[in-house]
């Protein structure tokens, strides 16, 4: 989950490294550091605990006159966040510096072997073991740095994206990747390395994605070289990144999260553009159309995902079962990969991830492919590992999501799942013409409905002030909105550090209702849908026990208004699309509660945006 950057060219490296680290700080902000090869060949390593701002202050007055360097912002896995455990790490003899994103699983065995040969370690990290292994092989086997990296990685078990430089070489960076993201940007006589291509878009849009088990030699004045761990030359494909620098700025908002919440009317337009015909309502998805035999012959659909994407998948399950009449299951990717799941060649496995780099989801994909299942990806980042590792897929096209707590990716994922279910349901004949038309019209109406919800942001902000005291929340929903309740609770937990749980409303009486008192607010999702009367009854049960209720209800619902203590009105929508509408006020409620509690909503403690390690 750490962020890595590198540069070699004619510019000063340090400003480029610091700028890249700031754009990658959503990947980790426990500590940060840079290493550069100075013009005289000396190796300079600067690192400290804290965010990139702390590193920049630490660098004040230090020698940074170099045109080659690597940088790192850390999310701690092995060893607490401190100056010593911060990256870059350097070898015992001080000749080699390395940055690393990932986990070296067999680091203990390697460390003991190196210690037996007299290597002394400074830190508690697995990463320092790898850089010392590279130095040891380089010295004892008499090979150059690129070959030492290749030979070392042949002995490593785990995940990594690394960049390595050495004293005396002002022209070359060695980079390698296994199960952790890495992109190399090709500029005019210069190269950029990053764990996220969006962090280097201001310099170049020509990107090479390094593949699993590949080593890249990035050298000033020479063509990029990429080879496998078996020392075979690898294909190099240059991808043009369609992204503007304005997409990566806050655009006048105080936080990326608030910007991304407010972008949702536009991102839904981008998500459905070219896929839902505004005149006819016809839904066309190439991932369904071009693989229709696999979809029509599917025994079942299995969603694999983590976190917010798992919540979206719970909605996707209901969409596929209702519209397509296909059995659907939802699995935590982290559990799926360590079981012995029963998979068949006629299963469809749908992998869902905003970043397209989630380690557990990638492992689940590998498991599904081994079983011969058809694997379909739903992700946001073009060229990501999931996009490249699946048989087919659909991008959600919501633009970069920088805030750690996912917002627009969730609504984009549910929108894509609704379109997929419509397109397949029509081909299977499991949807009537009237049902198809209702949902497709509902998709086209979403942007305006979201604008209406966002117009009430000030009311939600005022409501949030009332509940800054609360230490616990319960979120209730039924049907399509049970997953929305889970997602609303997750948003509050992530950014405000308030304990919150989501439940199916009817399950309250099976235990959780014992928690209800005047100090336990309940957020109830009560739209006009097929479970309306039942959910209203559950809300009354909470009220009867002295609970305070915040109801998210359909505009003008006077019955709910009379029962609830506080209400948030939303426009009525097609039942299966209600989660898209309802999730937005829940995002705003969590955001404002966190703001009033003084939290850092874009960089909540202990979290990183993209979970690229186990």
N, C-alpha and C positions, 0 to 999 in steps of 0.2 A: 504494500500500500504506500510505500515511500515514493517520493518523486525524485527522478534523476534527470540531469541535463549535462550536455557536453558541447564544446565548441572548439573548432580549429579553423583558422582563416587569417585574414589580415586585420581584423578589428581587435580592439581590446576585449579580452574574453570576460573579465570580471563583471562588467555591467550586463552583458548578455546572460551570464550565469545567474546573477541575482534576479534579473527580470523573469527568467524562466522559472526560478524557484518560487517567486511570488505567485506565478500562475499555477504552480503545482502544489501550493501549500494546502489545498483541499485534500491532498493525499497524505498529509502528515505534517505536524508542526511541533514535535517534541524537541527537535534540535535541527541544526542546519550547518552546512559547511561547504567549502570549495577547496580544490587543489589545482595548482597551475604549475606548468613548467616555465620558468623564467627565461628571458633571452640568453642568459649565461648558462642555461642548462640545469640550474638548481631547481629542486622540487619544493614548492611552498604549499603547506597545508594549514588552512584556517578553519576552525569549527568551534561551535559553542552550543550550549543548551538554549532552547527557546526558539522563537520564530525567526523568519528571515530578517525582520527589522533588527533583531538583536545581533545577527551575524553582520549586517551592514555597519552597525555601530562598532563592532569588534574590529572590522576591517579598516576603520578610519586610521589613516597614518601608516598602514601596512604596505609593503611592496606588493603591487598587483599588476605590474607592467608586463603582461603576458598576452599572447595571442592564441593560447591553447589552454584548456582547462576543463574540469568536471565539477559538478555541484550536486548537492543532495539535501532533501528535506525529509526528516525521519518520522515514521510511526513505529514506535518501539515494539519489537518482538522479543529479542534476547538482550537482556540488560536494561536497567532503568534509564530514563532520559537524563543524560549528563554530558559534560564536555568530552569525557574519555570515550564514551560509547557512541558519540556522534560520528557521522561519516563526513569526509572520506577517511578510510582506514589506510594505513601504510604498513609496508612490510617491516620486519624487525631490523633490517639493515637500512631502512629509510629510502630505498631506491624506487619502490613501486607504490603508487596510490590507487585506491579502488573505491568506487561507490557501488552499492548493491541494493536492489529491491527484491525481496523474496526471503526464503528460508532454506538454509542448508541443513537437511535433516540428519545427515551423518557427520555433522561437524565435531561431535565429541570424539569419535574414532579417529578422525583426521587430526584433531588437536593433540590427542595423546601421542600419535605417531610423530608429529612434528616436535612436540616437547621432548620426546625421546632422542631427537637429533639436536637438542639444544636450543630450539626456538623459544623465545620468551614473549609472552603475550601481555598486552597492556589493558585490553578491554574484556568485557564479558560477552561480546557479540560473536555470532556465527560468521559474520562477514570477515572479521579479522583473520579467521582461520583460512578462508579462501585466498586472501591476498598473500598470506605467508606460504600457502601451498604453491601458488604461482611463482613466488620468489625462489622457493626451494627447488622446484623443478627447473626453473630457468638457470639456476646456478649449478645444480648437480648434473643436469643432462645437457648443458651447453647449447640450449636452443634460444631463438629470439623470443620476444615477448608474446607475439601472436601464437606461436607454437606452444609456449608455456601455458598460455590461457587454454588452448584447445586440450592439451594433455591433462591439465588440472581438472577441467570440467568433465572429462571422461571418468574421473574418480568421484565425482560429486553426485549425491542423491538429493533432489529437492528442486526448488523453483528459484529462478534468478533472472534478473536483468542487470548486467554489470557494465561499467565502463572503467578502463584501466589506462593509466599513463605512467611513464617512467622518467626518472632523472636522466638528463642528457639528450632526450629526444623531444624536440620542440615541434614536431610535425605530425605525430601519430597518436591516435586513440584506438584502443582495441575494445570492441563492444561485443556482447554475447547475450543470448536470451534462451530461457526455457520456462514456459508457463507464466512469465511475467511480461507485461507489454513493453515494447521498445520500437521507436520510430527514428529514422535518420532523415533529416531534411537536407536536400541538396540545393545549395545556393550558388552564387557566382564566384567560383574559386574558394568556396568555404563549405563546411559541413556543420550541421546541428544535430545533437542527439537528445532525445527526450522520451520519457515514459508516456507522454501524451502529446500527440502531434499538435493539438490546439495551442500548446505553450510556445510554439515556434512559428506560428502562422504569420507573425509580423515580419519575419525574415524570408520565408519561402513557403510555397504551397506545393512543392514537389517532394513527395514523401516516399521513402522505402520502408516498408514494415518488415522488420527482421523476423524470421520464422523460428519456430521451436528448434532447439539444437543447432543453431547457426551462430557463427562467429564472423564479425565484420571488422575489416581493417579500414579505418577512416584516416586518410593521410592527405596532408596539404599538397596540392598540386598533382594528385594522382586520382585515377578513377576508383570508385568504391569497389572493394573486394568483399565477397561474402562466401564462406565455405562452411561445410557441415563439420560436426565433431568427428566424423570419419574421414575428414580431409578431402571431401569432394566439393568441387565448385558448385555453388547454389545459384539458382536463377534470381535475377534482380528485376523486380517490377516496380516502376515508378508510378505512384498514384497522385493524381492532382487533387488537392484538398480544397473543397469549395466552402470556405469559411472566411469571415471578415473579422478584423480586430475588434470592431464594435460589439460583436457577439460576446466578447470576453471581458467587457467592461460593465460597470454597474449602471451606467446610463442615468445617473442622477439619483438613483435609489440609495438608501443608506446601507442596504445589504443585498447580496446576490439573491438570497432566498425571497425577499420581497419583490425584487425585480422578476424573478422566475414565476412567482405566483401570479403577478400581473401580466405576464406574457402569455398566459394560457389561452385567451381568446385567439391570439395570433398563431400560437403553436398548433392548436387544433385545426385551424385553417390549413397550415402547412402539412399537417398529418393526413388530411383527407383530400388535399388538392391532387387532382389527376386520378383519384381513386373512386370518388363518389361524383357522378355526373350531376351538376346542380340543376339541370333541366329535366332529366329523366329519373334521377335517383338511382341509376344503375351503379352497382359497386363492381369494380374490376381490380383484382389484385393478381399480379403476375405470379406470385408465389403459390397461389391456389390454382390459377388457370394452367400454368405450365407443368404442374405436377398433379393434375386432377386425378389420374388413375391411383396414385398413392393415397390421396385423400379419400376418394370414394371407396377404396378397398381397406380403409383403416379399421382395425379391430377395436381400437380405443385411442384416445389422446392422453398423453402424460405430460403435464407441465412440470418443469424443473426450474427452480428459482430460489432466491434468498431475499429476506427483508421486504421492502416495499414491492419488489417484483413478485414475491410470493403472494402478497395480498392481491395484486392485480390478477394473478393467475387463478385465485379462488373465484374471482368474477368471471374470468375466461372459462373456467370449468362450467359454470352455470350457463354461459352463453352457448357453448358448444353442445351441451346436453339439451338445452331448450330448443335451439334453432336447428341443430344438425342431427339430433337424436343419436349421438355417439357417446359411449361411456367415456368419462373423463376423470382423471385423477390429478392431484396436485401434490408434489413432493418437494420437501426441502432438499436442495441439491446436496447440502452437506451431509444429510442422512442417507440419501439415495446412493451416493457413491460408495458408502461403506457397508451397505447391505448386499444381499444377493438378490436383487430385484428380478422378478420374472418378466422378461422382455421377449417379444416376438417380432419377426421380420415385418409383419403387417401392422405394427404399432407406429404411431407418429409421436415423437418426443419433441415438445416445444420448449426450447431454452429461452428464458426471459432474463434480460439484464440490461440496465441502462448503459453501462460502460462497455459491455461486450467483453470484459476482461475478468469477470468474477471467477476466482480460482475453482471453487466448488462446482460451479455450473459448467465450466470447461471440462472438469473431470467427469461430470455426469454425461456430457456430450460424448466423450471418448467411450464410456461404458455403453451407451446406446448404439453407437456406431459399430462397436464390436459385436453387438447382438444382431446387427443387420437392420435395425429400425431406421425409419426415415426421420431425419433430424432437421427441425425447422427453427430458425432463430428469430427472436424479436429483440432488437437492440437499437440503440441510438447512435452509436459512434461508427461512422463509415470506416471500413478497413480494420475493424477490431478483430480480436481473435475469434469471437463467436461468429461474426459475419463471415470470416474466412474458413471456419471449421465446420459449418453446417451445410446440409445439402441444398437448402434454399432458405428464404426468410423475408422479413419485411422490416424496414427501418421505420422508426416512429417519427423521425424528422422534427424533433422539438428544439434542436439547437443545443449548444453546450449547456450542461447543467453544472454549475460551479458550487452552489450551496450544498453542503453535505447532506442535509435532509431533502430527500427527493420530493418534488412537487409536480412540475410539468411532465416529468417522465412517467409518473403514475397515470395521469390522465391520458397521455399519449399511448401508453401500453393498453389501457382499457379500450381506447378508441380503435386501435389496430385490431384487437381481439374481436370487437363488435363487427368490424368490417370483414374479418376473416370468416366469422360465423355466418354472416349474411351471404357472402359469396358462395360458401360451401353449402349452406342450407338451401339456397336457390338451386344449385346443381343437383342436390340429392332429392329435391322435391319435398323437403320436410317443412318448408315455410309456405304459407299461403301468400298470394299476391298482396293481400291487404297487410299482412304482418311485415312483409318485406318493405313495402312502401312506407309504413309507419316508422320503422326503425331508420331507414335511409333518410327520411325527412327529418327525423330526430337528430341524426348526425349533422345534417346541414344547419340545424337550428342551434347547435351547441355554442358556437362563438358568441352569438348575441345573448344567449342565456348566461354565459359566464361573465360577460360585461355587466349584466344586471347584478349578478352576485357581487362583483368587485365594486360596484357603485355603493355598496353598503359597508365598505371596509371600516369607515369611521365608527359606525354603530358597533361592529364587532370589536374594534379596539377599545371602545368604552366598556363593553361587556367584560373584556379580558381584565380590566383593572379590578373588577369586583373579586376575581378569583385568583389573584396572586397569592392569597393566603393558603390556598389548598395544597395539601401534601399528597393527595390521592384523588384520582378521577376514575369513574367508570363510564365507558362508552357502550351504548346499546344500539343494535340494528338487527334487522331480519332480512332474509332473502338476499337480494343483491347487495343490500347495505350492511350485512353482517361484516363482510370484508372491509367495507368503508369504515366501520367502527374500529376494527383492528388497526387500520391505517391512521385514523385520527388519533388513537391512543399512542401509536408509535411516534407520530410527529411530536406530540407533547413530551414524551419521554426523551426523545433525542435532543431537543433543543432547550427545554426548560428544566430538565432533570427532576420533573415531577412524576411520581409513579402513576401510571395509568394502565388500565386493562380494558380490552374490548371483549364483548360477549354477545352471543345471540340473545336477543331480549328475553326469549322464553326460558333461557337457562338461568336467569336470575334466581328463580325460586328453588333451584337445585343447589343452592349453596351461597353464591355471592350476595344475595339479598341480606345476609347476616351482617354485611359491612355497612349497610346503609344507615346513615344518621345525618344530622344537620351539617356535619363537617365534610361529608363525602359528596361532592357534586356529581351529577349524572348527566352526560350528554346523550340525548336520545334522538335518533334519526327517525322521524315520523312523517315521511311523505305520503301522498295519496297513492297507494299501490295495493297489491293483492293481500298484503299482510297488515294493512292500516289498522283495522279494528283490534287485531291481536296485539300489535305494538302499543296502541293507545292503552289497552288494558294493562300491559306491563308497566307503562309509565305511571298509571294510577297506583299500582302496587308500590312503586318507589315513593310516591307522594304520601301514601297512607302511612309510611314509616318515617316520615319527617325529612325525606331527602330533598335536596334542591335540584331542580331539573332545568337544564338548558335544552330546549327542543329545536331541532332543525326541521322546519315544517314547510309545507307548500304555502305559497303566498295566499293570504286571506283565510286560512283555516282557523276559524274562531273557536272550534272545539278544543284544539290543541292549545290555543292561546289562553283559554280559561283554566286549563289544568296546569300548564308549565309555569315556572317562576320567571323564566326568560325565554325569548324566542328569537330565532334567526330565520327569516323567510327566504325561500329560494323559489325560482320558477318551477312549475310542473314540467316534467319531462317523461319520455317513454321510460317505462319501468326499468328496463335493462341498462339504460343510459344514466339513470339517476346517480350512481356513484361518481360519475364525472362532475356533475353539478354539486353534489353534496360535499365532496372532498375539499372543495375550494374554501368554504367558510371554516372548515375544520383546520385547514392549513393556516388560515389567518388567525384563528383563535390561538393556536399553538404559538405562532410567531409573536403575537402581541403579549401573551402571558410571559414568554421568554424575555422579550424586550423589557417589560416592566420589572422582571426579576434580575435584570442586568446581565443576562447571558450573552455569550458570543454565538449568535445563531448560525453564522456561516461556518464556524469552526468549533462545534461543540466538543467538550472534553472527551478524550478516549476514542473518538470516532474518526474515520477517514472515509472519503467519498467512494473509493473503489477498492473492494476487498480482494486484493490480488494474491493474498497468502492465506493459508488455512488458519 
